[in-house]
């Protein structure tokens, strides 16, 4: 079975690597129904590039400021890859691709041990034809790593339900620790699965209470050093961003949503829209899986605990995001592959043929919400204009209005980048740090007086444990569109990227106008500044 595992993992890696190489940075929809792009990939990529180029491998940064909302395992792995292979979108994505491929291999082994190699092949085909898995498994984002480490933890428990061997105990604990270091509290559910399994599994297949406590304790000990370090070195920022905002605010509060659908309906609609075939096959396998549960097999019980905890986690977490469905995808693929009678030897050839045809059909209609795209391209219409602008090697700072680029510019080797928003409510929310007090977010008037105010802002940043002036005024908050005329008029040496809707507000700006795409244009300073240093990585991200 080792050779079969290697073959499946290699094929999955090759498939995912092709897509990772061809799709632009933040270049696909995480939620194809609401057309939510993978903006977080540009966010993480900026942190990875900062770690590679500036050092400080213990503390991630984003556009100069601390970025402690998530633990750094994704950023560490991507930074190591970029350090070895050079900074590119593919090098940043290789760790996610590799771990997602290994997780597919583990899922294959699990289904093989439950039923047959045909069942394993069916489970992997369902997994690799899922829009969410293929999308998130080929981007530099936390989701695929989190789910892959969870699969590793569950497989360790499946192989050794008593956790009595060193491999089973340390494999489970290390995988859970890796999940926690990938996405914080979202990595804890495997411990909940272990607890629920101990309550529901047949007595002779349960780990002892002592082994459960030992496994959980080891996982927390393995994950604790980074959290302890940040608590000591950046206590105020870590508590405010990681605990108060990321966990308590988004997890238990009422954060602004991208969709107003009820929680259960939102996720059911996204699952049906992104993979109706997986949903249909999994639903068809429920009666046979229920029969397996009545026999109280340890594997079936563990899978049921996995599904139950994943569902409870998704519905309990207040912020809605289609990517939160990802932990359910391999669980449903495993249930459909391992427990459906149609993957038994009599029907397996037909089932595998149908699933293969379904995969090809999805590849043929990439524009649909359940389609799979392996074409070269991106949904970011500003990626090409920003790449062209980057290649001009201008030393002028670029100010992007209203986050029009989905943070894509933050991953490019630009001389100096700032963002501006026409929204007074963009700062002061309970879901943000007080960036206005620190000088990270400034008004137009403050930006005009920046040389005078900078010493005051530096002092406030030091109070938060940040000793660099880099994040000062990286966000300019405009009260209204009228402020845009003042901003462009008083800063003729800056370049701007502006939505076309504001063309009339900048008609008197002392800049040259250059088209970007049909909905945006550049204001290019007539005074070109030379870069102080050469570009350290490619503009083609």
C-alpha positions as CSV (number, residue, x, y, z in Angstrom):
1,X,0.0,0.0,0.0
2,X,3.0,2.3,0.4
3,X,3.5,2.3,-3.3
4,X,-0.2,3.0,-3.9
5,X,-0.1,5.9,-1.5
6,X,3.0,7.4,-3.2
7,X,1.3,7.0,-6.6
8,X,-1.9,8.7,-5.5
9,X,-0.1,11.5,-3.8
10,X,2.2,12.0,-6.8
11,X,-0.7,12.2,-9.2
12,X,-2.6,14.6,-6.9
13,X,0.5,16.7,-6.6
14,X,1.0,16.9,-10.3
15,X,-2.6,17.8,-10.9
16,X,-2.7,20.5,-8.3
17,X,0.7,21.9,-9.3
18,X,-0.4,22.5,-12.8
19,X,-3.2,24.6,-11.6
20,X,-1.1,26.4,-9.0
21,X,1.4,27.4,-11.8
22,X,-1.3,28.7,-14.1
23,X,-3.7,30.7,-11.9
24,X,-2.7,34.2,-11.0
25,X,-2.2,35.4,-7.4
26,X,-5.6,35.7,-5.7
27,X,-6.9,34.8,-9.1
28,X,-9.9,32.6,-8.4
29,X,-13.2,32.8,-6.5
30,X,-13.3,31.2,-3.1
31,X,-17.0,31.6,-3.2
32,X,-18.1,31.4,-6.8
33,X,-21.8,32.1,-5.8
34,X,-21.1,35.5,-4.2
35,X,-18.1,36.1,-6.4
36,X,-15.8,36.4,-3.4
37,X,-12.2,36.4,-4.5
38,X,-9.1,34.9,-2.8
39,X,-8.0,38.3,-1.5
40,X,-6.4,36.6,1.6
41,X,-3.8,35.0,-0.7
42,X,-2.4,38.4,-1.5
43,X,-2.5,39.3,2.2
44,X,-0.6,36.1,3.1
45,X,1.8,36.6,0.2
46,X,2.8,40.0,1.4
47,X,3.6,38.5,4.8
48,X,5.7,35.7,3.3
49,X,7.6,38.1,1.1
50,X,8.3,40.4,4.1
51,X,9.6,37.4,6.1
52,X,11.9,36.3,3.2
53,X,13.3,39.8,2.4
54,X,13.4,41.4,5.9
55,X,13.8,38.6,8.3
56,X,11.9,38.3,11.7
57,X,10.8,34.7,11.1
58,X,8.9,34.6,14.4
59,X,6.5,37.5,13.8
60,X,4.5,37.9,10.5
61,X,4.0,41.4,9.2
62,X,1.5,42.9,6.6
63,X,2.4,46.1,4.9
64,X,4.8,46.9,7.7
65,X,2.5,46.3,10.7
66,X,2.3,43.2,12.8
67,X,-0.1,40.5,11.5
68,X,-1.0,38.2,14.5
69,X,-4.5,37.3,13.5
70,X,-3.4,33.9,12.4
71,X,-0.4,31.7,13.6
72,X,2.5,31.5,11.1
73,X,2.8,27.9,9.9
74,X,1.6,28.7,6.4
75,X,3.8,31.8,6.2
76,X,6.8,29.8,7.5
77,X,6.4,27.0,5.0
78,X,5.8,29.4,2.1
79,X,8.8,31.5,3.2
80,X,11.1,28.5,3.3
81,X,9.9,27.5,-0.2
82,X,10.4,31.0,-1.5
83,X,13.8,31.2,0.1
84,X,14.9,28.1,-1.6
85,X,13.2,28.5,-5.0
86,X,13.0,32.3,-5.2
87,X,9.9,34.5,-4.8
88,X,7.1,33.6,-7.2
89,X,3.5,32.7,-6.9
90,X,4.3,29.0,-7.5
91,X,7.0,28.8,-4.8
92,X,4.6,30.4,-2.3
93,X,1.9,27.8,-3.2
94,X,4.1,24.6,-3.3
95,X,3.7,23.8,0.5
96,X,-0.1,24.0,0.2
97,X,-0.1,21.8,-2.9
98,X,2.3,19.2,-1.4
99,X,0.3,18.9,1.9
100,X,-3.1,18.7,0.0
101,X,-1.6,15.9,-2.2
102,X,-0.4,13.9,0.8
103,X,-3.8,14.3,2.4
104,X,-5.4,12.9,-0.7
105,X,-3.1,9.9,-0.4
106,X,-4.1,9.4,3.3
107,X,-7.8,9.5,2.3
108,X,-7.1,6.8,-0.4
109,X,-5.4,4.5,2.2
110,X,-8.3,5.0,4.6
111,X,-11.0,4.1,2.1
112,X,-8.8,1.1,0.9
113,X,-8.7,-0.2,4.4
114,X,-12.4,0.2,4.9
115,X,-13.4,-1.4,1.6
116,X,-11.1,-1.7,-1.4
117,X,-8.7,0.2,-3.7
118,X,-11.7,1.0,-5.9
119,X,-13.3,2.7,-2.9
120,X,-10.1,4.6,-2.3
121,X,-9.9,5.7,-6.0
122,X,-13.6,6.9,-5.9
123,X,-12.9,8.9,-2.7
124,X,-9.9,10.6,-4.3
125,X,-11.7,11.3,-7.5
126,X,-14.5,13.0,-5.6
127,X,-12.0,15.0,-3.6
128,X,-9.9,16.1,-6.6
129,X,-13.0,17.1,-8.6
130,X,-14.3,19.4,-5.8
131,X,-14.1,23.1,-6.6
132,X,-13.2,24.1,-3.0
133,X,-10.4,21.5,-2.6
134,X,-8.8,22.2,-6.0
135,X,-9.1,26.0,-5.5
136,X,-7.9,26.2,-1.9
137,X,-5.4,23.4,-2.3
138,X,-3.5,25.4,-5.0
139,X,-3.4,28.8,-3.3
140,X,-1.2,30.2,-0.5
141,X,-3.9,30.1,2.1
142,X,-4.4,28.4,5.4
143,X,-7.5,26.3,4.6
144,X,-5.9,23.4,2.7
145,X,-3.1,23.1,5.3
146,X,-5.6,23.1,8.2
147,X,-7.8,20.4,6.6
148,X,-4.8,18.3,5.5
149,X,-3.4,18.2,9.1
150,X,-6.8,17.3,10.4
151,X,-7.0,14.4,8.0
152,X,-3.6,13.3,9.2
153,X,-4.7,13.4,12.8
154,X,-7.9,11.4,12.1
155,X,-5.9,8.8,10.1
156,X,-3.5,8.4,13.0
157,X,-6.6,7.7,15.2
158,X,-8.1,5.4,12.6
159,X,-4.9,3.3,12.5
160,X,-4.5,3.3,16.2
161,X,-7.8,4.0,18.0
162,X,-6.2,3.3,21.4
163,X,-3.3,5.8,20.7
164,X,-1.0,3.3,22.4
165,X,1.8,3.2,19.8
166,X,4.3,6.0,19.6
167,X,3.5,6.6,16.0
168,X,-0.2,6.9,16.7
169,X,0.1,9.1,19.7
170,X,2.8,11.5,18.4
171,X,1.3,11.5,14.9
172,X,-2.1,12.6,16.2
173,X,-0.6,15.2,18.5
174,X,1.8,16.6,16.0
175,X,-0.9,16.9,13.3
176,X,-3.2,18.7,15.7
177,X,-0.4,21.0,16.8
178,X,0.3,21.8,13.1
179,X,-3.4,22.5,12.6
180,X,-3.4,24.9,15.5
181,X,-0.3,26.6,14.3
182,X,-2.0,27.0,10.9
183,X,-5.2,28.6,11.9
184,X,-5.4,29.0,15.7
185,X,-8.6,28.0,17.3
186,X,-9.9,26.5,14.0
187,X,-7.2,23.8,14.5
188,X,-8.7,22.7,17.8
189,X,-11.8,20.7,16.4
190,X,-9.7,17.4,16.0
191,X,-9.4,17.4,19.8
192,X,-13.2,17.7,19.9
193,X,-13.4,14.7,17.4
194,X,-11.2,12.7,19.7
195,X,-13.4,13.5,22.7
196,X,-16.6,12.7,20.9
197,X,-15.1,9.4,19.6
198,X,-14.2,8.4,23.1
199,X,-17.8,8.9,24.2
200,X,-19.4,7.0,21.3
201,X,-17.0,4.3,20.1
202,X,-17.2,0.7,21.3
203,X,-15.4,0.4,24.6
204,X,-12.8,-2.0,23.2
205,X,-11.8,0.5,20.6
206,X,-11.5,3.6,22.8
207,X,-8.2,5.1,24.0
208,X,-7.9,5.3,27.8
209,X,-8.6,8.6,29.5
210,X,-4.9,9.0,30.3
211,X,-4.0,8.6,26.6
212,X,-6.6,11.1,25.6
213,X,-5.2,13.7,28.1
214,X,-1.7,12.9,27.0
215,X,-2.5,13.3,23.3
216,X,-4.3,16.6,23.9
217,X,-1.6,17.9,26.2
218,X,1.2,17.0,23.7
219,X,-0.7,18.8,20.9
220,X,-1.0,22.0,23.1
221,X,2.7,21.7,24.2
222,X,3.9,21.4,20.6
223,X,1.8,24.4,19.5
224,X,2.4,26.6,22.6
225,X,5.9,28.1,22.0
226,X,4.8,30.6,19.3
227,X,1.8,31.7,21.3
228,X,3.9,32.1,24.4
229,X,6.5,34.1,22.5
230,X,3.9,36.6,21.1
231,X,2.3,36.9,24.6
232,X,5.6,37.9,26.0
233,X,7.0,40.0,23.1
234,X,3.8,41.6,21.7
235,X,1.2,41.2,24.5
236,X,-1.0,44.1,23.7
237,X,-1.1,43.5,19.9
238,X,-1.5,39.7,20.2
239,X,-4.4,39.9,22.7
240,X,-6.2,42.6,20.7
241,X,-5.8,41.1,17.3
242,X,-5.6,37.4,17.8
243,X,-7.9,36.9,20.8
244,X,-10.3,39.9,21.0
245,X,-10.9,40.4,17.3
246,X,-10.1,37.2,15.5
247,X,-11.6,34.7,18.0
248,X,-14.1,36.6,20.2
249,X,-15.1,39.2,17.6
250,X,-15.5,37.1,14.4
251,X,-16.2,33.9,16.2
252,X,-18.8,34.9,18.8
253,X,-19.8,38.4,17.8
254,X,-21.9,39.8,15.0
255,X,-19.3,40.7,12.3
256,X,-20.4,42.2,9.0
257,X,-21.3,39.4,6.5
258,X,-20.9,39.1,2.8
259,X,-24.3,37.3,2.6
260,X,-27.5,37.7,4.5
261,X,-28.7,34.1,4.2
262,X,-29.3,32.1,7.3
263,X,-26.3,30.2,8.5
264,X,-27.4,26.6,7.5
265,X,-28.9,27.7,4.2
266,X,-25.7,29.6,3.3
267,X,-23.5,26.5,3.7
268,X,-26.0,24.1,2.1
269,X,-26.4,26.4,-0.9
270,X,-22.6,26.7,-1.3
271,X,-22.1,23.0,-1.0
272,X,-24.7,22.3,-3.6
273,X,-23.4,25.0,-5.9
274,X,-19.8,24.1,-5.8
275,X,-20.2,20.3,-6.0
276,X,-23.6,18.9,-6.6
277,X,-22.1,15.5,-7.6
278,X,-20.3,15.0,-4.3
279,X,-23.4,16.1,-2.4
280,X,-25.6,13.7,-4.3
281,X,-23.2,10.7,-4.0
282,X,-22.7,11.4,-0.3
283,X,-26.5,11.6,0.4
284,X,-26.9,8.3,-1.5
285,X,-24.4,6.7,0.8
286,X,-26.1,7.8,4.0
287,X,-28.3,4.7,4.4
288,X,-25.4,2.3,4.0
289,X,-23.2,4.5,6.3
290,X,-26.0,4.5,8.9
291,X,-26.0,0.6,8.8
292,X,-22.2,0.8,9.4
293,X,-22.9,3.0,12.4
294,X,-25.4,0.5,13.8
295,X,-22.6,-2.1,13.7
296,X,-20.6,0.4,15.7
297,X,-17.4,-0.1,13.7
298,X,-14.6,2.2,15.0
299,X,-13.9,3.6,11.5
300,X,-17.5,4.5,10.9
301,X,-17.8,6.0,14.3
302,X,-14.7,8.1,13.8
303,X,-16.0,9.4,10.5
304,X,-19.4,10.3,12.0
305,X,-17.6,12.2,14.8
306,X,-15.6,14.0,12.2
307,X,-18.7,15.1,10.2
308,X,-20.6,16.0,13.4
309,X,-17.8,18.3,14.8
310,X,-17.1,19.8,11.4
311,X,-20.8,20.7,11.0
312,X,-21.1,22.0,14.5
313,X,-18.0,24.2,14.0
314,X,-19.3,25.7,10.8
315,X,-22.7,26.5,12.2
316,X,-21.3,27.8,15.5
317,X,-18.8,30.2,14.1
318,X,-20.6,33.4,13.5
319,X,-18.7,34.7,10.4
320,X,-19.8,32.9,7.2
321,X,-17.3,32.0,4.6
322,X,-17.6,29.3,1.9
323,X,-14.0,28.1,2.7
324,X,-15.2,26.9,6.1
325,X,-16.9,24.1,4.2
326,X,-13.6,22.6,3.3
327,X,-13.3,20.3,6.4
328,X,-16.5,18.6,5.3
329,X,-15.4,17.9,1.7
330,X,-12.9,15.1,2.4
331,X,-15.2,13.6,5.1
332,X,-18.1,13.4,2.5
333,X,-15.8,12.1,-0.1
334,X,-14.6,9.4,2.3
335,X,-18.2,8.5,3.2
336,X,-19.3,8.3,-0.4
337,X,-16.2,6.3,-1.5
338,X,-15.8,3.9,1.4
339,X,-19.4,3.1,2.3
340,X,-21.4,3.2,-0.9
341,X,-22.3,-0.1,-2.4
342,X,-21.5,1.3,-5.8
343,X,-17.7,1.2,-5.1
344,X,-17.8,-2.5,-4.4
345,X,-16.1,-4.7,-7.0
346,X,-19.3,-5.5,-8.9
347,X,-20.1,-1.8,-9.7
348,X,-16.7,-0.2,-9.1
349,X,-15.7,0.0,-12.8
350,X,-18.9,1.8,-13.8
351,X,-18.7,4.1,-10.8
352,X,-15.1,5.0,-11.4
353,X,-15.8,5.6,-15.1
354,X,-18.8,7.9,-14.2
355,X,-16.7,9.9,-11.7
356,X,-13.9,10.3,-14.3
357,X,-16.3,11.6,-16.9
358,X,-17.7,13.9,-14.2
359,X,-14.2,15.3,-13.6
360,X,-13.7,15.9,-17.3
361,X,-17.1,17.6,-17.5
362,X,-16.2,20.0,-14.7
363,X,-12.9,20.8,-16.4
364,X,-14.9,21.6,-19.6
365,X,-17.1,24.3,-17.9
366,X,-14.7,26.2,-15.6
367,X,-16.9,29.3,-15.7
368,X,-19.6,27.5,-13.7
369,X,-19.6,27.5,-9.9
370,X,-18.9,23.7,-9.8
371,X,-16.4,23.8,-12.7
372,X,-12.7,23.3,-12.4
373,X,-10.3,25.7,-14.2
374,X,-6.8,24.6,-15.3
375,X,-6.5,27.5,-17.8
376,X,-3.9,30.2,-17.4
377,X,-5.5,33.4,-16.1
378,X,-7.0,35.3,-13.2
379,X,-10.2,36.9,-12.1
380,X,-8.3,40.0,-11.0
381,X,-8.7,42.3,-13.9
382,X,-6.2,44.7,-12.5
383,X,-3.4,42.1,-12.3
384,X,-2.1,42.8,-15.8
385,X,-2.2,46.6,-15.6
386,X,-0.4,46.5,-12.2
387,X,2.2,44.1,-13.5
388,X,2.9,46.4,-16.4
389,X,3.1,49.4,-14.0
390,X,5.5,47.4,-11.8
391,X,7.7,46.6,-14.7
392,X,8.2,50.4,-15.3
393,X,10.3,50.4,-12.1
394,X,9.1,53.7,-10.9
395,X,10.3,55.1,-7.6
396,X,7.0,57.0,-7.0
397,X,4.7,55.7,-4.4
398,X,1.5,54.2,-5.6
399,X,-1.8,54.9,-3.9
400,X,-4.7,52.4,-4.7
401,X,-8.2,53.7,-4.0
402,X,-10.9,51.5,-2.5
403,X,-8.8,48.3,-2.5
404,X,-9.7,48.0,-6.1
405,X,-6.9,45.4,-6.6
406,X,-8.0,43.0,-3.9
407,X,-4.5,43.7,-2.3
408,X,-2.8,42.2,-5.4
409,X,-0.4,45.2,-5.5
410,X,0.8,44.3,-1.9
411,X,2.6,41.2,-3.4
412,X,4.5,43.2,-6.1
413,X,7.9,44.7,-5.7
414,X,6.7,48.3,-5.8
415,X,8.8,51.2,-4.4
416,X,6.1,52.3,-1.9
417,X,2.4,51.3,-1.6
418,X,-0.4,52.9,0.2
419,X,-4.2,52.3,0.1
420,X,-7.0,54.8,0.4
421,X,-10.7,54.3,1.0
422,X,-13.6,56.6,0.8
423,X,-15.4,55.4,3.9
424,X,-15.1,57.1,7.3
425,X,-16.4,53.9,8.9
426,X,-13.4,52.0,7.7
427,X,-11.7,52.7,11.0
428,X,-12.9,52.6,14.6
429,X,-14.9,49.3,14.2
430,X,-14.7,46.7,17.0
431,X,-13.4,44.3,14.4
432,X,-10.2,46.4,13.8
433,X,-7.3,47.5,15.9
434,X,-7.2,51.3,16.6
435,X,-5.1,52.0,13.5
436,X,-6.1,55.7,13.5
437,X,-4.5,56.1,16.9
438,X,-1.3,54.4,15.7
439,X,-1.1,56.5,12.6
440,X,-1.5,53.4,10.3
441,X,-4.8,54.8,9.1
442,X,-4.8,58.6,8.6
443,X,-7.1,61.2,7.3
444,X,-6.3,63.3,4.3
445,X,-5.4,66.3,6.5
446,X,-3.1,64.1,8.6
447,X,-1.4,62.7,5.4
448,X,-0.7,66.3,4.3
449,X,1.0,66.9,7.7
450,X,2.7,63.6,7.9
451,X,6.3,64.9,8.5
452,X,5.0,66.8,11.5
453,X,2.9,64.0,12.9
454,X,5.3,61.1,12.3
455,X,7.2,61.4,15.6
456,X,3.9,61.1,17.5
457,X,2.8,58.1,15.5
458,X,6.1,56.4,16.0
459,X,5.7,56.8,19.8
460,X,2.2,55.3,19.7
461,X,3.5,52.3,17.6
462,X,6.2,51.7,20.2
463,X,3.5,51.5,22.8
464,X,2.0,48.6,20.8
465,X,5.4,46.9,20.5
466,X,6.2,47.9,16.9
467,X,9.4,49.9,16.4
468,X,9.3,50.4,12.7
469,X,7.8,53.5,10.9
470,X,6.9,51.4,7.8
471,X,3.2,51.0,8.5
472,X,2.6,54.7,9.1
473,X,-0.1,56.1,6.7
474,X,-0.4,52.9,4.7
475,X,-4.1,53.5,4.8
476,X,-5.6,56.9,3.9
477,X,-9.3,57.4,4.9
478,X,-11.2,59.9,2.9
479,X,-14.4,61.4,4.3
480,X,-16.0,61.8,0.8
481,X,-15.0,61.9,-2.9
482,X,-14.2,65.6,-2.5
483,X,-11.2,64.6,-0.4
484,X,-9.8,62.8,-3.5
485,X,-9.3,66.0,-5.4
486,X,-7.3,67.4,-2.4
487,X,-5.3,64.2,-2.1
488,X,-4.3,64.1,-5.8
489,X,-3.7,67.8,-6.1
490,X,-1.4,68.1,-3.1
491,X,0.7,65.0,-3.9
492,X,1.8,65.4,-7.6
493,X,4.8,63.1,-7.0
494,X,2.5,60.1,-6.2
495,X,0.9,57.7,-8.6
496,X,-2.7,56.7,-8.2
497,X,-4.9,53.8,-9.2
498,X,-8.5,55.0,-9.2
499,X,-12.0,53.5,-10.1
500,X,-13.4,55.2,-13.2
501,X,-16.4,56.4,-11.2
502,X,-14.2,59.1,-9.6
503,X,-12.9,60.5,-12.9
504,X,-14.6,63.8,-12.5
505,X,-13.2,64.3,-9.0
506,X,-9.6,64.2,-10.3
507,X,-10.1,66.1,-13.5
508,X,-7.8,69.0,-12.2
509,X,-5.1,66.7,-10.9
510,X,-1.6,67.6,-12.2
511,X,-1.0,64.0,-13.4
512,X,-1.1,62.2,-16.7
513,X,-4.0,59.8,-17.1
514,X,-3.3,56.3,-18.3
515,X,-6.0,53.6,-18.7
516,X,-5.8,50.5,-16.5
517,X,-8.9,48.4,-17.5
518,X,-12.4,49.5,-18.4
519,X,-13.3,50.4,-14.9
520,X,-10.1,51.9,-13.6
521,X,-7.3,54.3,-14.6
522,X,-3.9,55.4,-13.4
523,X,-2.9,58.9,-12.5
524,X,0.8,59.0,-13.3
525,X,3.0,61.6,-11.8
526,X,4.8,63.8,-14.4
527,X,7.9,63.7,-12.2
528,X,9.3,60.2,-12.4
529,X,11.4,59.2,-9.3
530,X,14.1,56.6,-9.6
531,X,14.0,53.5,-7.4
532,X,16.4,53.4,-4.5
533,X,17.0,49.7,-4.9
534,X,16.5,47.1,-7.7
535,X,13.4,44.9,-7.7
536,X,13.9,41.9,-5.5
537,X,11.4,39.6,-7.2
538,X,9.2,39.2,-10.2
539,X,6.3,41.5,-11.1
540,X,4.4,38.5,-12.6
541,X,2.6,37.3,-9.6
